[in-house]
């Protein structure tokens, strides 16, 4: 909870006095102006100004070791005040040589050493552009997704085959919502009201009642999740009527996008990309009445208009990386998000850049260099 503080004003300057440990809203935010995309990498998060398509200085994450590729994700609060990174902290037991004489860091000073590798949630104060101490989580499976519920008091974190509610203001970790063996969570999406969380698992989607923190019956899709485990392999339409998931399935195990009728949990006919080669759809975003899909195997983005959903148009190939003569396979895009207003859509290339894309024209913008190992992106307004 934001703690009330006394403010003394003298000579035109404000002095904020607060109890020890209290989090106080900054008088001046250091966040860039306009909407910002926060791109997560293994050891840092890079802010990208969406309007100007400019990268700011990376925000270091106070972690030891490095997460497995794809086992980290980022989400932002609706008010733009905080970002949250779901990832791992620590190193394998064979190399846990932390010396007691070393100066304490943000990741060790506020909690005991848990030993080995464990999942954590890292809050990032977007007003100060600084990461706070990690919050340890109970699970040790992959951390592939994180979402923030309306009101900004609860963060839901994919933690292996469970979803863990966290109150980041009190650093309280609630009881995990266990989805059962074989149901590792690879992506999550909220309905517009925040009452239902849709968890993407192998071969299905599990709706979760967020008010009661209870899982509902699984919706079977028959789709294997992307090999890149994108947090945005699932999305909900703006009005909440349709849930879209990506994966691989069918007789030829080809790339698919499957709509699900939210009201009934009924899977609808899927769009397939077999005519365009081997496909591994990693992520999607909904723009108006279109669905934008990025493919990690064949390096393309495909806008799917509702009128031709069952017969998708020819994909748009991503530009080749600098220094490469090949087009196909030079990148393996891992995420796509859409900014507010006319800021456009943005593709995380899976390496070290974000590629702007205008779905109306099919034109790619100049890649924006970000931190190395970029995997996922979340958009936030100015806090």
C-alpha positions as CSV (number, residue, x, y, z in Angstrom):
1,X,0.0,0.0,0.0
2,X,1.2,3.5,-0.7
3,X,2.0,5.0,2.7
4,X,1.0,8.5,3.5
5,X,4.0,10.9,4.0
6,X,4.5,14.4,5.4
7,X,5.6,16.9,2.8
8,X,7.5,20.0,3.9
9,X,8.0,22.8,1.4
10,X,10.8,25.3,1.7
11,X,12.4,27.6,-0.8
12,X,10.4,26.0,-3.6
13,X,11.7,22.5,-2.9
14,X,9.7,19.6,-1.5
15,X,11.0,17.3,1.2
16,X,9.2,14.0,1.6
17,X,9.3,12.3,5.0
18,X,8.1,8.8,5.2
19,X,8.4,5.8,7.6
20,X,11.3,3.5,7.0
21,X,10.7,1.1,4.2
22,X,7.6,3.0,2.9
23,X,7.2,3.4,-0.8
24,X,6.5,7.0,-1.7
25,X,5.3,8.4,-5.0
26,X,8.1,10.4,-6.6
27,X,7.5,14.1,-7.2
28,X,9.2,13.8,-10.6
29,X,9.1,10.6,-12.7
30,X,12.2,9.5,-14.5
31,X,10.1,7.4,-16.9
32,X,10.2,8.5,-20.6
33,X,7.3,10.6,-21.9
34,X,4.5,8.9,-23.7
35,X,3.8,5.1,-23.9
36,X,6.8,2.9,-23.2
37,X,7.5,-0.7,-24.1
38,X,9.6,-2.5,-21.5
39,X,11.7,-5.3,-23.1
40,X,12.9,-8.0,-20.8
41,X,16.3,-9.8,-21.3
42,X,18.1,-12.2,-18.9
43,X,19.8,-9.5,-16.8
44,X,18.1,-6.2,-17.7
45,X,14.9,-4.5,-19.0
46,X,15.2,-1.9,-21.7
47,X,12.6,0.9,-22.0
48,X,11.6,1.8,-25.5
49,X,9.8,5.0,-26.3
50,X,7.0,3.9,-28.7
51,X,6.2,7.3,-30.2
52,X,9.8,8.1,-31.0
53,X,11.0,4.5,-31.2
54,X,14.0,5.3,-29.0
55,X,15.6,3.0,-26.5
56,X,16.6,4.3,-23.1
57,X,19.3,3.0,-20.7
58,X,18.6,-0.5,-19.6
59,X,17.4,-1.2,-16.1
60,X,19.7,-3.8,-14.5
61,X,17.9,-6.7,-12.7
62,X,19.4,-7.6,-9.3
63,X,19.9,-11.3,-10.0
64,X,22.5,-14.0,-9.9
65,X,22.9,-16.6,-12.6
66,X,20.9,-16.5,-15.9
67,X,17.5,-17.9,-16.6
68,X,16.9,-20.5,-19.2
69,X,16.0,-19.0,-22.5
70,X,12.3,-18.2,-22.5
71,X,11.9,-18.6,-18.8
72,X,11.4,-14.9,-18.1
73,X,8.5,-12.5,-18.8
74,X,7.4,-9.0,-18.1
75,X,4.1,-7.3,-17.3
76,X,3.1,-3.8,-16.3
77,X,0.5,-2.3,-14.0
78,X,-2.4,-0.5,-15.8
79,X,-1.4,2.9,-14.2
80,X,2.2,2.6,-15.5
81,X,3.6,2.8,-12.0
82,X,5.4,-0.6,-11.9
83,X,6.7,-3.4,-14.2
84,X,7.1,-6.9,-12.9
85,X,9.6,-9.5,-14.2
86,X,9.0,-13.2,-13.6
87,X,12.3,-15.0,-13.8
88,X,14.8,-17.1,-11.9
89,X,17.5,-16.2,-9.4
90,X,20.5,-18.1,-8.1
91,X,22.9,-20.5,-9.7
92,X,23.1,-24.3,-9.8
93,X,24.3,-26.0,-6.7
94,X,27.6,-27.0,-8.2
95,X,28.5,-23.4,-8.6
96,X,26.8,-21.6,-5.6
97,X,30.0,-20.0,-4.4
98,X,28.6,-16.9,-2.7
99,X,31.2,-15.6,-0.3
100,X,29.9,-14.3,3.1
101,X,32.4,-11.4,2.9
102,X,30.8,-10.0,-0.2
103,X,28.8,-6.9,0.1
104,X,25.0,-7.6,0.2
105,X,23.1,-6.9,-3.0
106,X,19.4,-6.1,-3.6
107,X,18.8,-9.8,-4.2
108,X,20.4,-11.1,-1.0
109,X,20.2,-8.3,1.5
110,X,16.5,-8.5,2.2
111,X,16.0,-12.3,2.3
112,X,18.0,-15.4,3.3
113,X,19.9,-17.3,0.6
114,X,17.4,-19.9,-0.7
115,X,20.2,-21.9,-2.4
116,X,20.2,-23.2,-6.0
117,X,17.9,-21.8,-8.6
118,X,14.4,-20.5,-7.6
119,X,11.7,-18.5,-9.3
120,X,11.3,-14.9,-8.3
121,X,9.2,-11.8,-9.1
122,X,11.2,-8.6,-9.6
123,X,9.2,-5.4,-9.2
124,X,10.5,-2.4,-11.1
125,X,9.6,1.1,-10.0
126,X,9.0,2.9,-13.3
127,X,9.0,6.4,-11.8
128,X,12.6,5.8,-10.5
129,X,13.5,3.4,-13.3
130,X,15.0,1.0,-10.7
131,X,14.5,-2.7,-10.0
132,X,13.6,-3.6,-6.4
133,X,14.6,-6.7,-4.4
134,X,13.2,-10.0,-5.9
135,X,10.3,-11.7,-4.2
136,X,10.9,-15.4,-3.9
137,X,8.2,-17.8,-5.3
138,X,7.5,-21.4,-4.2
139,X,7.9,-23.2,-7.5
140,X,10.9,-24.2,-9.5
141,X,9.3,-24.8,-12.9
142,X,9.4,-22.3,-15.8
143,X,8.4,-18.7,-15.3
144,X,6.8,-17.8,-18.6
145,X,4.2,-15.2,-17.9
146,X,3.0,-12.4,-15.5
147,X,-0.1,-10.3,-15.5
148,X,-1.3,-7.5,-13.1
149,X,-4.9,-7.5,-12.0
150,X,-7.0,-4.2,-12.0
151,X,-6.3,-2.2,-8.9
152,X,-2.6,-3.0,-9.1
153,X,-2.6,-4.9,-5.8
154,X,-2.2,-8.4,-7.1
155,X,0.3,-9.8,-9.6
156,X,-0.3,-13.3,-11.0
157,X,2.8,-15.2,-11.9
158,X,3.2,-18.4,-13.9
159,X,5.2,-20.6,-11.6
160,X,5.7,-24.0,-13.2
161,X,2.3,-25.7,-13.4
162,X,0.7,-23.2,-11.0
163,X,-0.3,-19.6,-10.9
164,X,0.9,-17.7,-7.8
165,X,-0.8,-14.5,-6.6
166,X,1.6,-11.9,-5.1
167,X,0.9,-8.6,-3.3
168,X,4.0,-6.7,-4.4
169,X,3.4,-3.8,-2.0
170,X,3.6,-6.1,1.1
171,X,5.7,-8.7,-0.7
172,X,3.2,-11.3,0.4
173,X,3.0,-14.5,-1.7
174,X,-0.4,-16.2,-1.7
175,X,-1.3,-19.9,-2.0
176,X,-0.5,-21.2,-5.5
177,X,-3.4,-22.1,-7.8
178,X,-2.3,-25.6,-8.8
179,X,-3.3,-26.6,-12.4
180,X,-2.0,-30.2,-12.0
181,X,0.8,-32.3,-13.5
182,X,1.5,-31.7,-17.1
183,X,0.0,-28.2,-17.1
184,X,3.0,-26.0,-17.2
185,X,1.8,-22.4,-17.8
186,X,3.3,-21.0,-21.0
187,X,1.2,-17.8,-21.4
188,X,-1.6,-15.9,-19.6
189,X,-4.1,-13.3,-20.7
190,X,-6.9,-11.5,-18.8
191,X,-10.4,-10.8,-20.0
192,X,-11.2,-7.0,-20.2
193,X,-12.7,-6.9,-16.7
194,X,-9.9,-8.9,-15.1
195,X,-12.4,-11.5,-13.7
196,X,-11.1,-14.4,-15.7
197,X,-7.4,-15.3,-16.4
198,X,-6.8,-17.6,-19.3
199,X,-3.7,-19.8,-18.8
200,X,-2.1,-21.4,-21.8
201,X,-1.0,-25.0,-21.2
202,X,0.0,-27.9,-23.5
203,X,-3.0,-29.0,-25.5
204,X,-5.4,-26.6,-23.8
205,X,-6.4,-23.4,-22.0
206,X,-7.5,-23.3,-18.3
207,X,-9.8,-20.4,-17.3
208,X,-9.1,-19.1,-13.7
209,X,-11.7,-17.2,-11.7
210,X,-9.5,-14.4,-10.3
211,X,-11.9,-13.4,-7.6
212,X,-12.0,-16.8,-6.0
213,X,-8.6,-17.9,-7.3
214,X,-10.1,-21.1,-8.6
215,X,-9.3,-23.0,-11.8
216,X,-12.3,-24.0,-14.1
217,X,-12.5,-27.0,-16.4
218,X,-9.8,-27.1,-19.1
219,X,-10.7,-26.1,-22.7
220,X,-9.0,-28.7,-25.0
221,X,-7.2,-27.2,-28.0
222,X,-5.0,-30.1,-29.1
223,X,-2.2,-27.5,-29.8
224,X,1.3,-27.9,-28.6
225,X,2.7,-24.6,-27.3
226,X,5.5,-22.8,-29.2
227,X,9.0,-24.0,-28.6
228,X,9.9,-20.5,-27.5
229,X,7.3,-20.3,-24.7
230,X,6.1,-16.8,-25.4
231,X,4.1,-15.1,-22.6
232,X,1.8,-13.7,-25.4
233,X,1.0,-17.0,-27.0
234,X,-2.6,-16.2,-25.9
235,X,-4.6,-13.1,-26.2
236,X,-8.2,-11.9,-25.6
237,X,-10.2,-9.7,-27.9
238,X,-11.0,-6.1,-26.8
239,X,-14.6,-6.9,-25.9
240,X,-13.7,-10.2,-24.3
241,X,-15.8,-12.5,-26.6
242,X,-12.9,-14.4,-28.1
243,X,-9.7,-16.0,-26.8
244,X,-6.9,-16.6,-29.4
245,X,-4.1,-19.1,-28.9
246,X,-1.2,-20.1,-31.1
247,X,0.6,-23.4,-31.3
248,X,1.3,-26.4,-33.5
249,X,-1.2,-29.1,-34.4
250,X,-3.1,-30.9,-37.1
251,X,-2.0,-34.0,-39.1
252,X,1.2,-32.2,-40.2
253,X,1.9,-30.6,-36.8
254,X,1.7,-27.2,-38.6
255,X,1.4,-23.7,-37.2
256,X,-2.1,-22.8,-36.0
257,X,-4.1,-19.9,-34.5
258,X,-7.3,-21.1,-32.7
259,X,-10.1,-18.9,-31.6
260,X,-12.1,-19.9,-28.6
261,X,-15.6,-18.6,-27.8
262,X,-15.2,-17.2,-24.3
263,X,-18.8,-17.5,-23.2
264,X,-19.0,-21.2,-23.9
265,X,-15.4,-22.3,-23.9
266,X,-15.9,-23.7,-27.4
267,X,-12.9,-24.0,-29.7
268,X,-13.6,-22.7,-33.2
269,X,-11.9,-23.6,-36.5
270,X,-8.2,-22.8,-36.5
271,X,-6.2,-20.8,-39.1
272,X,-3.3,-22.8,-40.5
273,X,-0.1,-21.8,-42.2
274,X,1.0,-25.0,-43.9
275,X,1.0,-23.5,-47.3
276,X,3.8,-21.1,-46.1
277,X,6.2,-23.7,-44.9
278,X,7.1,-25.0,-41.5
279,X,5.6,-22.6,-38.9
280,X,6.1,-22.2,-35.1
281,X,3.8,-19.3,-34.1
282,X,5.2,-17.8,-31.0
283,X,3.0,-14.9,-30.1
284,X,0.0,-12.9,-31.1
285,X,-1.7,-9.6,-30.4
286,X,-5.2,-8.3,-31.3
287,X,-5.4,-5.0,-33.2
288,X,-9.0,-3.9,-33.8
289,X,-10.6,-6.8,-35.5
290,X,-7.3,-8.3,-36.8
291,X,-5.0,-10.8,-35.1
292,X,-1.2,-10.3,-35.7
293,X,0.8,-13.5,-35.4
294,X,4.6,-13.8,-35.4
295,X,6.3,-17.0,-36.4
296,X,9.6,-18.1,-34.7
297,X,10.5,-20.8,-37.3
298,X,10.1,-18.9,-40.5
299,X,10.6,-15.3,-39.5
300,X,7.4,-13.7,-40.5
301,X,4.4,-11.7,-39.2
302,X,0.9,-12.4,-40.5
303,X,-2.2,-10.1,-40.1
304,X,-5.3,-12.2,-40.0
305,X,-8.4,-10.3,-40.9
306,X,-11.7,-11.9,-39.7
307,X,-13.1,-12.2,-43.2
308,X,-10.2,-14.5,-44.3
309,X,-9.3,-16.1,-41.0
310,X,-9.6,-19.6,-42.3
311,X,-7.5,-18.7,-45.4
312,X,-4.7,-16.5,-44.0
313,X,-3.0,-14.1,-46.5
314,X,0.7,-14.3,-47.4
315,X,2.9,-13.5,-44.4
316,X,5.2,-10.5,-44.3
317,X,8.9,-11.5,-43.9
318,X,10.8,-9.6,-41.3
319,X,13.9,-7.7,-42.6
320,X,17.2,-9.5,-42.4
321,X,19.5,-8.6,-39.5
322,X,22.4,-6.3,-40.2
323,X,25.3,-8.2,-41.7
324,X,23.2,-11.1,-42.9
325,X,22.4,-11.8,-46.5
326,X,19.6,-14.2,-45.7
327,X,16.0,-13.2,-44.9
328,X,14.4,-16.4,-43.7
329,X,15.7,-17.7,-40.4
330,X,17.9,-14.7,-39.5
331,X,15.7,-13.9,-36.5
332,X,13.2,-15.9,-34.5
333,X,10.7,-13.4,-33.2
334,X,9.5,-14.2,-29.7
335,X,6.8,-11.6,-29.0
336,X,4.6,-9.0,-30.5
337,X,2.7,-6.2,-28.7
338,X,0.6,-3.2,-29.8
339,X,1.0,0.3,-28.4
340,X,-1.9,2.7,-27.7
341,X,-3.2,5.1,-30.3
342,X,-1.2,5.2,-33.5
343,X,2.1,4.1,-32.0
344,X,1.9,0.8,-34.0
345,X,2.9,-2.8,-33.3
346,X,6.3,-4.0,-32.1
347,X,8.0,-7.3,-32.7
348,X,10.7,-8.6,-30.3
349,X,13.2,-10.3,-32.6
350,X,14.6,-12.8,-30.1
351,X,18.1,-11.3,-30.2
352,X,18.7,-7.7,-29.4
353,X,16.2,-5.5,-31.1
354,X,12.5,-4.5,-31.4
355,X,11.1,-4.1,-34.9
356,X,8.2,-1.6,-35.5
357,X,5.5,-2.9,-37.8
358,X,2.5,-1.1,-39.3
359,X,-0.2,-3.7,-40.0
360,X,-2.2,-1.4,-42.3
361,X,0.7,-1.0,-44.7
362,X,2.8,-4.0,-44.0
363,X,5.8,-1.7,-43.5
364,X,8.6,-2.4,-41.0
365,X,10.3,0.4,-39.2
366,X,14.0,0.7,-38.4
367,X,15.0,-1.9,-35.7
368,X,15.5,-0.4,-32.2
369,X,18.5,-1.9,-30.4
370,X,17.8,-3.2,-26.9
371,X,19.4,-5.5,-24.3
372,X,20.9,-8.8,-25.5
373,X,18.6,-11.9,-25.3
374,X,15.4,-9.9,-25.7
375,X,12.4,-12.2,-25.2
376,X,9.2,-10.4,-24.2
377,X,7.7,-6.9,-24.1
378,X,5.0,-5.1,-22.1
379,X,3.6,-1.6,-22.7
380,X,3.0,1.0,-19.9
381,X,1.7,4.6,-19.9
382,X,3.7,7.3,-18.1
383,X,3.3,6.8,-14.3
